[in-house]
Amino acid sequence: MDLRHLATLDAVATEGTFGRAADRLGYTQSAVSQQVAALEKAVGGAVFDRPGGPKPVRLTPLGEVVLAHGREVLARAQATEDAVERFKAGEGRVDIGTFQSVTNVILPTVVRQLLTEHPKADIRLFEEETDQPGADGLDLVFFDGRLHGDVEQVKILDDPYVLVTRPGQFPAGPVPLRALHGAAMVAQPPICDQARVERVYADAGVEPLIVFRTADNRGVLSMVRAGMGLAVVPRLALDLPTDLDTHELEEPGLSPREIHLAWQANRTLSPLAGRVIELTRRAAEQL
């Protein structure tokens, strides 16, 4: 059976005559007759009794069975067509892996614009601070570095590091990296780009005293504010105005971390995921 056969069956049953069904479908009457004949051949029996003359046709018992199930098939086909159109219009689901700085600074602008354009979009965010997160099961994933493996990725922005101190601890202006040697410091856990930061310290012969580690950016700043130590953080970690001092680190110093947006290689992205990439690039440019 063909969907066209079932649609013709439904039209004839609803309209009562082949002629009116033809008008409804935009067919010729002979085309309707051919569709019904093809359907009857497929099901192995007549689906209409044809009394002739002006009297309307009537469904046979076989026709009633076929019509009942055929209408369910037509409804599912229409639902599928509607879902595809909604998907193409950006009303599907998008799963995004993220991390704290991106969640706080970049994604609010992206999500707000996306929901303005597509109010029925189903956006799911998954935040996890790990080394080399995988893109499996996600449409897109943000990471502060290049992801390895079978992925495609674009660099969104360079996020420079700054030294954060209590007011007046250092004169205004850049601070040399060697000033961190032996200094009490609050830091992120030694994963992701923080591991690279600490290798830079080691290569420069700088050995700070890490007195507290936390993955919470605000926790880091709170402990600096409390006087527990200094901190070196990416600028995106300073997502709110702060009463703390910030200083650039003198060159040769610490190069910025690179924030990338990645997805599985050789995978066709949905229109919604593609729009996320566009909006993310725009948000990064504004930063």
HELIX and SHEET records of a PDB file:
HELIX    1   1 LEU A    3  GLU A   15  1                                  13    
HELIX    2   2 PHE A   18  LEU A   25  1                                   8    
HELIX    3   3 GLN A   29  VAL A   43  1                                  15    
HELIX    4   4 PRO A   61  LYS A   88  1                                  28    
HELIX    5   5 GLN A  100  SER A  101  1                                   2    
HELIX    6   6 VAL A  102  ILE A  106  3                                   5    
HELIX    7   7 LEU A  107  GLU A  117  1                                  11    
HELIX    8   8 LEU A  177  LEU A  180  5                                   4    
HELIX    9   9 CYS A  192  ASP A  203  1                                  12    
HELIX   10  10 ASN A  217  ARG A  225  1                                   9    
HELIX   11  11 ARG A  235  ALA A  237  5                                   3    
HELIX   12  12 PRO A  271  GLN A  286  1                                  16    
SHEET    1   A 2 PHE A  48  ASP A  49  0                                        
SHEET    2   A 2 ARG A  58  LEU A  59 -1                                        
SHEET    1   B 5 ASP A 122  GLU A 127  0                                        
SHEET    2   B 5 ARG A  93  THR A  98  1                                        
SHEET    3   B 5 LEU A 140  PHE A 143  1                                        
SHEET    4   B 5 ARG A 257  GLN A 264 -1                                        
SHEET    5   B 5 VAL A 151  ASP A 159 -1                                        
SHEET    1   C 3 ALA A 231  PRO A 234  0                                        
SHEET    2   C 3 TYR A 161  THR A 165 -1                                        
SHEET    3   C 3 ASP A 245  HIS A 247 -1                                        
SHEET    1   D 2 ALA A 184  ALA A 187  0                                        
SHEET    2   D 2 LEU A 209  ARG A 213  1                                        
END                                                                             
